[in-house]
Amino acid sequence: MKKITLKNLIHTIPTFPFFILAVMYMILPMLSIVVNGFLDPSTHAVSMANFTKIFSKTVYVKCITNSLKLSFISTFVGLALSFLIALCLTNVGAKMRTSIMAILSMTSNFAGLPLAFAFILIVGNTGVFKAFLQTFDLHWLDGFNLYSYDGIMMIFIYFQIPLGTMLLVPSFDAIRKEWKEAAVLMRASDLRFWAEVGIPNLIPGIFGTFGMLFANALTAYATVYVLVTNNFPLLATKITSLFTGDAVPQKELGSAMSIIMIAIMLLVIGACNLLVKLTYKGGEQK
């Protein structure tokens, strides 16, 4: 064990602002959420009353189920599309790939309020695209409502694709050209190469990307809030409304729902990591 000296402590001084910010904006809020989540709002005694209330009331259960449904479906669809785009990027020239990656980087940061307003202007009830179709007496989007489950799902899938692609591209880069050349020499088809070599080597990246995309969808707030406010119950918007409160804030109940959200994310990410470990042992495929 390395001995702690005054000289070593002096070298760590530049990191103090980082640790102070981490404590103030990450650790203390997290501790506050955990403590408040297990406090009874009326007696302030430690209890499970908040969790009992959440799982016994339909509105809170609906928030959880809606969030899970949106997160899982958008993650699966977004991951599948991201996989195909990342695969295509392995077969394009360096210049075109650089341009596409720049576009993906820009669109991955185009979220929240700007993204919501963009979709409202394009495919909202009086959006440009709907008006354009009506000009030519086309009624393709007459039944589409941006401010509904279908509209939110479309937006979720949209912002999953650039992030998922950027996360998968490094995994595709790890597949060596020598492996493909060896497969060609052995007269293996492309399908067999990807089934027996490509996909197994991509599994850690795929599951890691799945966990990131799921967390990204589960915690999405600003875009949903602009579109539907609290008219479509989701975990993120409901937690905010409980902390702010239309009449009286319910921070204990909001903290309990925050704990549930964190538990769901940790469970999914932990399951992804476990599946990777079950697939590989000691860095080698079973």
Secondary structure, 3 states (H helix, E strand, C coil): CCCCCHHHHHHCHHHHHHHHHHHHHHHHHHHHHHHHHCECCCCCCECCHHHHHHHHCHHHHHHHHHHHHHHHHHHHHHHHHHHHHHHHHCCCCHHHHHHHHHHHHHHHCCCCHHHHHHHHHHHCCCCHHHHHHHHCCCCCCCCCCCCCHHHHHHHHHHHHHHHHHHHHHHHHHCCCHHHHHHHHHCCCCHHHHHHHHHHHHHHHHHHHHHHHHHHHHHCCCHHHHHHHCCCCCCHHHHHHHHHHCCCCCCHHHHHHHHHHHHHHHHHHHHHHHHHHHHHEECCEEC
